[in-house]
Amino acid sequence: MAEIIYMPKLSDTMTEGVVAEWHKKVGDAVKSGEVLAEIETDKATMEFESFFDGVLLHIGIEKGKTAPVNSLLAIIGAAGEDVSAMIAQAGSAAPAEAKKETPAPAAASVVAEVAAAPVAATPAPKPVVVANNSNGRILASPLAKKLAEEKGVDLSFIQGTGEGGRITKRDVDHYVPYDAPARASVGGSALTESYTEVPNSQMRKAIAKTLSASKFSAPHFYLKMEVDMDNAIAARKAINSADGVKVSFNDMIIKAVAAALKKHPKVNADWMGESIRYNNHIHIGVAVAVEEGLVVPVVRFADSKGISQLGDEIKDLASRARDRKLKPEEMQGGTFAVSNLGMYGIEDFTSIINPPNGCILSVGQIKETPVVKNGQIVPGNVMKLSLSCDHRVVDGAIGSAFLQTLKQLIENPVMMLV
């Protein structure tokens, strides 16, 4: 008997998916465990395996198309089996089984490419040359002239609808400029403006939706602090002098954050709507830039790991994030997040909180600069930290105390060992 396969829910926040690629076509034999299709979710593009043996009898969602979770994805059955009734039933109303989410494959892997096709631009209206009166003056009301001047619109391109072709305010309001490609000549070569418009991926849509909701619903406030990095630089140099050991400043910062969260558990919290969840475990999300945006793999139980161990785990997670090989569960469950743009030369910035977390730490570059020590101006190395806080979860005094502890730990790395 034929079996219906529904659009699976491959992440906790997935509501719809895109079929990025079909690995089988109608009429192909399919075995359980074989990759049937690549599904683009709000977090990644994942290989989706068949749960059944048989022949692919029907494809319900074509390549590149978007459909809600539990939509008819495909039908697998015996060769020649009539599935028209099943297709009609699935199209009119999802059967009871559709209400059960199709489980994600246990070993689903992320694939590298995301389909993106240019979108043809809709032709803009041609300009209309307006007939002037006999003395060459354009007929327009004073209000229309004022509005056109404010908008930078040339009245000679607007067709008036008033008496005798007079241009009114309404005509200016409704005017759509002609978007003809601009051309210029430089050194005898003709230049033409052009662009490519790419549809937003499921990941880009998810980032926009999640962070917009966070920014406009969570009352953000920001706490900033400078950290003296001289001791941290010396400590890192000493650690990396050992054979086979290489840690980054980011590894040291993650270790310090984990230690500071242990001392300030009210910062290690989530906004749950009707309650605040104070987490006893410390799972730190580490923001990683990928081609399509930003993913936040999670280092679990970060407080229980040494700097070298953290470094190895962060490198592995970041590498697999860039190769699209992270599993959805590796990007879930963070209790605090860190975003470091220091390697890009950014000195100071603020981040949007990743809900339901109450805070996120932004880390800038280490900059050599004159500092005052013991009343003397001397060369020093300074790094700026910025803590974004959800005021519903963390108050200023709590956030400030956390930053003070974090500063002490980074400036005195030996304290992380206590």
N, C-alpha and C positions, 0 to 999 in steps of 0.2 A: 504493500500500500504506500502511496506517495506521502511524503512528509513535507510540511511547509516550514521554511526557515524565515524567521522574522528579523528585521533590523535589530541587532543586539545593542544592549546598553553596556558599553565598554568602559565607562567611567561613572563616578557617582553623580556628576553634574551634566552628563550627556542627555540631551532631549531630542536631538536629531543627528543624523550622520550623512556623510557624502560617500558614495561609492567611488573611490579613487581609481580602482582598477579591478577588472574581472580576470581571474586566472583560469577560468573555465568558460566554455561557451555552450549554448544549448545543444544537447546531443552528446556531450562529452561524458565519459565515465568518471565517477567521483568516488573516492574511498574516504572513509572516516579518518580524520586527521590530516587530510590534504588541504592545502590553502585554497579556499574558494574565491576569496576576494580581499581587497584592501579597503578598509573602512576608515575614513577620516573623521575623528571625533573632535571634541573641543580641546583635547589635550595633545593628541598625536595621531599619526596615521598608522593603523595596526593591521597585521595580517589576521584574517578571520578564517578559521578552519571549519570544515564540514563535520557534522556529528553523525552523518549517515553514509551508507554505501548505496550506490545506484547510478542513475543517469540524471544529469541536469536537464529537467524538462521545461523549466520556465524561469526567466529572469524578470523580477518585478520592478527593479530599480536600475535604470541604465547607468553606465559609467558617467561620472560627472554630475549626477543628479542628487538632490538632497531629499531626505524623507525622514519623518519622525520615527523615534524608537518604536518597535513592534509593528512597523509597516511590513508588507509582504516583500521579502528580499528575494527569495528563490523557492523553487519546488524541486525536490529530488525524489525519484521513484523508479519504477521499472520501465524499460524501453518500450515506447509505444503506448504507455498508459495515458488515458484521457483525464486531464486535470482541469478542464474548462470550468467544471462546477466549483472546484476549489478556488480557482482564480476569481470567479464571480462572487463567491461567498466572502473571500478575503477583501475584495474590493468594496462590497456593500457594507459590511460590518465585521470588525475583527472578531474571530471566534474566541472562545473562552481561553484557549491556550495562549492567545496573543497577549493576554493581560499579565502573563508570567514573563518576566524579562528573560530573554535568551542569555544564558550565562556566558561570561567572557572566557575564552580559552585560557587554561592555567598557564600556558607557556607562550602567550601571545607576544610577538616581538614587533618592534616599531620599525617601519621602513623609511627609507631616506627621502623619497621624492613626494612632493605634493602637487597634484594637478592644478594648473592655473592657466586659464585661457584668456587672451585679450578680449575685451568687450567692445563691440563696435559702437562708436559714438553716434548719437542721434543727430541727424543734420540740423543745424540751426537755421532759423528763417533768414531769407535774403534781406538785405537792406532795402528800404523803400525810400525813394527820392521824392521828397514832398514838393508839390508845386507851390511856388511862392506867388505873392500877388505881383502886380505889374511893376512895382518899384523895387522888387527883389526882397522885400521884408517878409520874414516868416510870421504867419498868423498864429499867435499863441497867447494864452491868458497870462497875466503877470505871475500867478501862482505856479503855472506850468513852467514858466521861464526860471523862476526861483528854484523849483524842485530839480529841474534839469541841470542847473548850475551846480547844485549840491551833489548830484549824482555823477556829474561829469559826462552827461549825455549830450550829444550833438542833436539839436532839435531838427536839423535838416534831414535826419534819418527817420523821423517819426511821422506817421500818417495821422493827421488830425481827424477826429470824429465829430467835432463841434460844428456849429453853423458856418457854412462856407469853407469847411476844411480846417477850422480853427483847432489848434492843439490845446487840449485841456489837461488838468492834473491827472485825470484818470488815464489818459493816453500815455503820460510819462510813467505812471505807476506800472502800467501793463506792458511797457516796452521791453522787448527781449533783444539785446544787442546781437548783431550778426557776428558769429564766432569764426570768421574766416581765418585760415592759417596766416600768421604774420610772415612776411618775406622781407629779406634784406639782402644786400650785396656787400660783401667784404672782400677786398682784394680781387674782385672779378668773379668770386664764387657766390652762387646763390645759396642763401640759407633759409630754411623753412622750419617753423615751429612744429613740433609733433609730440605725442605722448602715447604711452601704453597704459591702459586701465586694466587692472587685475582684480578679479573678484576676491573678497576677503575669505580667507580660509576659516575653517571651524575654530582653529586655535586663536586667530586674530579676533574673531567674533567673541570668543569666550573671554579673552583679555579685555576687550572693550566693555563687555557686559559686566564682568566681575569688578573691574577697577572703577568703572563709572558708578556702579552701585555703592562701592566702598567710599569713594570720594564724596558723593553727594548724600550719603546716609550716615556715615560715621563722622562725628565731629573731630577732625584731625587737629592736633596741635604739635608743635615741634620744639625739641630741646637740643641745643647744640653745645659742643664742648671740644676744646683742643687738647691733644694728647702729646706729651713729650715722648718721642720714639727712640731716643738715643740708647736706652737700655735694651729695648726690644731689638734694635739693630744688632747690638753686641751679642745678645742671647741667641738670635737666629744664626749669626756667624759661627758661634760656638757649637750649636746643635748640628749645623750642616758640615762641620769639620769632621764628624764621625763618618766612617766608611758606610756607604749605602743609605745614608740618611739625608733627606732634603725636604725641608719644610718651607712654606711660604709665610709671608706676613698674614695672609688671609687665614691660614691654618691656626696661627697663634691667636688671631682675633676671635675665631669660632670657639677655641678653647676658653678664652677669657669670657666670652659671652655666656657659655655654658656654666662656668663657675659663678658668674655674677647672677645668673637666673636662679641658681640654687640658693643664693643668699637673699634673693628678692622674688619669691614665688608669685607675688601679686602681678608681676610683669609677665610672667609665663602663663598668660590667661587668654581665654576666648570669650567673645560676646555671643551668647546663645539666644538673644532676643528676650526671653523671660527670665534669664539667669546669666550669671558669669561663671564660667568653668575655670577653676584654678587647677592647672595640671601639675601632678606630682612628677611625671616624667618630662624629660627635656628633649624634644625633637626639633632640631633647627633646620629651617628651610634655607637653602643657599641659592640665590638667584643666579641663573646661567643664561646668557644671551645666546639664542639660536637664530637661524636664518629668518624664521617667521615671527620672532618676538622674544618672549621671555618664559622660561619654565623654572620651576622651583623644586628641584629634588630635595628630599628630606634626609638629614643625617639623624638617625634614631639613637636615643640614649647618649647624646653627645657628651654629657657630663661624665660618663663612665669610660671615656676613651682618651688615650694620650694624644699629644700633638701630632706625632708621626703617624699614628693610626688614623686620626682624623684626616690628615693630609692625603693618605692613600685612598681613603673612602671618598673624599671630595673630588679627587682627580678622576676616580673611576666613574662617579655619578656625572660629573661635568662632561667627560668624554662620551659616555653613552647618551647623554642628553643631546649633544651636538650631532651624534650619529642616529638620532631618533630610535634608540634602543631601550629607553626607559619603560618600565611597566607602570601602568596607572597608579598602582599602590605605592610606588616609590616617590610619587609626587603628592601624596595625601598624608594628612595627620600631623603636619608641622604645628608647633605651639608658639614659635617665634621665627622671624625671618631676618636674614642679613643680605644686603645688596652692596657690593663693592665695585665701584667704578674707578678706583685709584689707578688701576693698570691702564686706563684710558686717558690719564692726565687730568681727571676731574677732581678739583680740590674740595668742593662742597656742594651737596645736593640733598634733596629730601625725596623720600619714596612714598608711594601710596600703600597703605596697609593692605595686606592680603587676608581677606576675611576667612574665618572668623577671628583671626589673631587680633590681639589688642595692641601690638607694636611691631615695628620693623626698624632695623638699624641701617643707616646709610653710612658707608665708609669711603672717605676720599683718599687722595694720593698722599704719600709722605713727601713733604716739601722741605728742602733745606732753606732755612731762613734765620735772620738774627733774632735771638731770644735774650731775655734778661735772666741771669742766674747769679745769685749772690751779689746783686747790685751792679753787675757788669754785663755789657752787651757782648755776647759770644755767639759763634755759629751753633745752630741747633737744627733738629729735625722734628717737624710738627705734622701731625695728622688730625684732620677734622672729622668728628663724628656727629651725626644728626639722628636723633631718635624721634620717629613719627609715632604718636600715641593716639589711640581712640579714647576720647575723654569719657566715654561711657564706661570704660574698663579701668583706665589708669589715670590718676590725677597727677598734677605737676610735681608734687613733693615725692611721690613714689617713683616717677620716672627719673627725677633728678638724683635720687638716692642710688638708683640702679646705675646711672651714668657715672656717678662718683666712684662706685665700686669697680666698674669696668675700667675707668681711667687708672685707678690704682693697680689693677691687675696687669694692664698692658704696660704701664710704666715700670712695674716691678715684676717681671715675668716669673721670678722664683716663687712668688705668692701663689701661682697657679698650681704649684706642686703640693701646697699645704692642704 
